[in-house]
Amino acid sequence: MGTRTIARTGRWPVSRDVTLLWGLRSPCAFACPHCYFGTIEEHKINPPDQAGVLSHLSRSDLPGDAIKDFARTLDGSPVQRVVIAGGEPLDWPGTLEVISLIKDAGCQVVIATNAIPLTRPGMAQRLVELGVDGVSVSLDSADPTANDQMRPSRSGRFGYDDVLRGIQTLLQARTDQAGQADQPDRVGPRVGIYTVITRTRPQEITEMARLAADLGVDYYVPQPIALAPEHALFDQMSHRPGDTVDVREQLETLYAEPSGVALPDPSYVQRFLDAVTTQDSGHVPDCFGGARLFFIQPDGSLWDCPSDRRIAATAPQHRRTIRGGDARTLFTERPACTNCSEFSRDCVNMWPLVLDMPRLLSTEARR
Ligand SMILES: C[S@@+](CC[C@H](N)C(=O)[O-])C[C@H]1O[C@@H](n2cnc3c(N)ncnc32)[C@H](O)[C@@H]1O
C-alpha cells in the first residue's frame, strides 16, 4: 500500500507504519445519543468506572504537559499518523500546540471534528498553516432536521447549517493559502465527511455523497453504527441481518456513480455488509487491522486496538498509559492480531482510518 515511511530523525532510521487514534479530550458541546462516549444525562446518574469506558464528564483527562511530553517523543518513533478525535478536540485551547508538536515530529495529522470550531475566527486558517493533513467532519444526514436529531448541540444553538459553514470556511482558507503558495496542489488539509449510518436511514449512504460533492469536499466515509446490544438505541438504530438488502443496494449505487469525491477502497463494501449482518454478537470474522492501530483515551490509557470488545478483554496487568511514556519504545511490542475473536463493528469503522487513510488523503484519490 506504500504506507511506510522512514522517521526523519532518531539514532537510526525507523520504519513508520503505526496509526494512533487519540481521543485527546473528553468534553464535547454535542449530545449525540448514540455516541461512543455515552450521554451526560446517563453519566450524571451512573458515572462509569470500568477501564476503557469513555465519558464526556470524565475528570481524568491527561494534563496538557503530559500530552505535550508524549507528543515530543513521536519524533523518531514508528508512528506515521495521528488521528485526533475525542470529545471535540478543537474546543480545547491546547490542541493547536499539540498538532504543531506532532507535525514537527514528522507525523501526519488528521482531525475528527464536529466542525463548529471551524466557524470561529482564525481556526480554519491556523489548521491550514499548521499543515494538518486531513480534517474529517461528522455529519450524519443530508437532511438538516434528521442530522440535528442525530447530532444535537447541547445548547441548541448549533446544527447542520453551522457544520456546512465550518466546512466551507475550511475549504476557503485552503484556497486562500493555495493562492499564495509556490506549490498550490500541496496545500492541505484534505477535507472529508464521516457519516454514521443507522438502520432507519440507509439512503444517507448515497444522499450524503451527493451533498459532499456539492460542497466540494475531498473524501466521504459512511460508517455502520456500532452500539452494544444493551444500548437503549440498539433496537431502533442498529442494523439487523435483514437490512443487508437495502444497505447493499445503497453501497452499490454509491460506488457505481462517480461523484468526484474519494471513497474508501471498494473492498470496504463487503466489510460494511459483514458488520451489518453481525447484529447479535457484534463479532466480525477476520481481523484486517493487524497491529498497526493503537488507541489512546483522554486519560492516557493506551490500548493495542480500539475494539470495545478487545479493550474489555484486556487483563489489568496488560493495561498501559502514555503518561510518562515514550513513543519510540511503546509501540515496539505489537499484539498478535490475526483471527482476533474480539474483532467487531468498531474495527470496521476504524478501517478507513488505518489501512485506507493514505488513499483518502492522496490527491489522486478523487473519483
Ligand atoms: C466521537 S466523535 C469525536 C470527534 C468529533 N467530536 C466529531 O464529532 O467528529 C468521532 C466519530 O465517531 C462517530 N461515532 C460516535 N458514536 C458512534 C457509534 N456509536 N457508532 C459509529 N460511529 C460513532 C461520530 O459520528 C464521529 O464521526
The ligand as a Gaussian input file, in Angstrom:
#p B3LYP/6-31G(d) Opt

LIG

0 1
 C      -16.895000      10.504000      18.912000
 S      -16.648000      11.619000      17.551000
 C      -15.341000      12.632000      18.202000
 C      -14.788000      13.634000      17.250000
 C      -15.626000      14.884000      16.974000
 N      -16.181000      15.494000      18.129000
 C      -16.685000      14.602000      15.930000
 O      -17.844000      14.956000      16.163000
 O      -16.331000      14.046000      14.892000
 C      -15.776000      10.618000      16.358000
 C      -16.662000       9.891000      15.353000
 O      -17.282000       8.783000      15.970000
 C      -18.578000       8.651000      15.431000
 N      -19.389000       7.858000      16.351000
 C      -19.781000       8.179000      17.596000
 N      -20.527000       7.209000      18.129000
 C      -20.628000       6.225000      17.202000
 C      -21.259000       4.949000      17.157000
 N      -21.965000       4.502000      18.181000
 N      -21.140000       4.211000      16.025000
 C      -20.427000       4.671000      14.974000
 N      -19.792000       5.854000      14.957000
 C      -19.892000       6.627000      16.060000
 C      -19.016000      10.105000      15.305000
 O      -20.131000      10.250000      14.444000
 C      -17.773000      10.742000      14.751000
 O      -17.743000      10.643000      13.345000

